[in-house]
Amino acid sequence: MAKAILVDASKCIGCRGCQVACKQWHGLEAEPTAFSGSYENPPDLSARTWRKVKFIETAEQDGATRWRFLSDACKHCTDASCLAVCPTGALFRRPWGAVDLDQQICNGCRYCVSACPFGVVTFNEETGRVDKCILCPDRVEAGLAPACVTTCPTGALSFGDRDQLLGRAKERVVQLRAKGEKDAQLYGERELSGLHVLYVLQERPQVYGLPEKPRFAAASVFPGFLMSAVASVVMGVVALVAFRERGGRGEE
Amino acid sequence: MGKNPVWSWYIIWYFFVGGVAAGAYVMAAFADFFGRKEDRQLAKIGYAIAFPLVLICPILLIWDLGVPGRALNMFRLFNWNSPMSVGSWVLLGFGLVSLVSLILVLWDRPGAWRIRRVLAIPGALFGLFIASYTGVLLGATNRPIWVANNWIGPLFLVSALSTGVAALALFSARAKLTGFRQVHLLATGFEALLLVLFLQSLGAGATLFLTGSFAPLFWGGVVVAGLAIPFGFAFLPRGRAVEAVAAILVLAGGLALRYLVVTGGQT
């Protein structure tokens, strides 16, 4: 049964409990930080920060500023670009949906870093390998929820069967729309054939820095090779003509 | 968008050197199959320079990974979806075939040419792959410039064949360039066409190369040095000096192209 995390952005208060719980469970160091003009910190996911809360300020029509929060990490895509292009098998799929990463096998080629449509996978300068959220397989396979979900005090994060969470997420979107949140929407149901992290958003995905149409990187492999094969044939014909048809009786 | 993979000079040089090696080998194979007897002299040089150049490739790639033993993990499995995985295996195969081709050039008996030619079939197929897969690899990412771009593979391919001929010209010693000159002239035209198609596919992103910070190297290195001057030289009276200058400019243009495309996706 496919599992998933449901992130209900409308219930997030930006406490960053999930961010810290993730660091504690996985033994990830704190990062030296600097003021970046926002309460959001650190500014990006990294090899040491696998989950973070995004702080988004939106200007409302009445002139007020409103906070939007989003607990963000790896989305464990069904069409996972990182896993598709990994040449070593370090990135692999858990039967219940997580995109896991075997640190012993990763050789630090960084292809996945460039392939991830969400900018999640990060190169770790210290280990020479990559890092990302692995959805706490040690906890999940022992019947627990991931560390971030367990610590969430507001119910913004929940974990369970993907199908059930999908139903709950849709109900929540209906509820929010009924309350006048006209941009309330679900993200992750169909994107990349389905994410294993579902989002209930109050704004369009771009407001949260989520791509409207995330792209599966490996979709370009076949057309790329096809075009190269065509160019190869063209060059073969060019060579055939050029070698055969030149000057007649030698050239010098 | 994906994060910056920080593929720097090791990768740029690998794309370039791998392309020259593959280009020299493929052009040698073309000459052996389509050319005349007089072209075979230069074909031998093509096979002979391919292997030493291919040897440089794994050194660059392992250097990039940092920990040498980890490079072996590329050979744990074969992943059709990953140009890097397929490329690792094909590079291994191309290395082995080009080594045998080199041996057959050194062991130059009357019958060796026939064996060389048979071996050149898998060798040229591997070579065409090595010349182009690096561009397909970049297309299969989520970085600006590269994302979903299907023109980089063909562009790198034709550029690799062009730089391959240039390397042949530099190493040709007393051998005449003969038919290679015409192939190169046509390849230069084809490469220019592919370059236009590549830039057109970038839309507004092309300004990075056309008018942005990369413009001097793009116009000076890729267009003028790599394409226009060698094209013009083809109509000059032939001579060793003209040929050598054209060859060096073509090689410089090929390196500039790879630098710009690889770095362009990371700015």
Interface residues (C-beta under 8 A of the other chain):
Chain A: S81 A84 V85 C86 P87 T88 G89 A90 I105 C106 N107 G108 C109 R110 Y111 V113 S114 A115 C116 P117 F118 G119 V121 T122 F123 G128 P211 R215 A217 A218 A219 S220 V221 P223 G224 F225 L226 M227 S228 V230 A231 S232 V234 M235 G236 V238 A239 L240 V241 A242 F243 R244 E245 R246 G250 E251 E252
Chain B: M1 G2 K3 N4 P5 V6 W7 V26 M27 F30 A31 F34 G35 R36 E38 D39 L65 G66 V67 R70 A71 N73 M74 R76 L77 N79 W80 N81 S82 P83 M84 S85 S88 L128 S132 Y133 G135 V136 L137 G139 A140 T141 N142 R143 W146 V147 A148 N149 N150 W151 I152 G153 P154 L157 V158 L161 K176 T178 G179 Q182 V183 L185 L186 A187 F190 L194 R238 G265
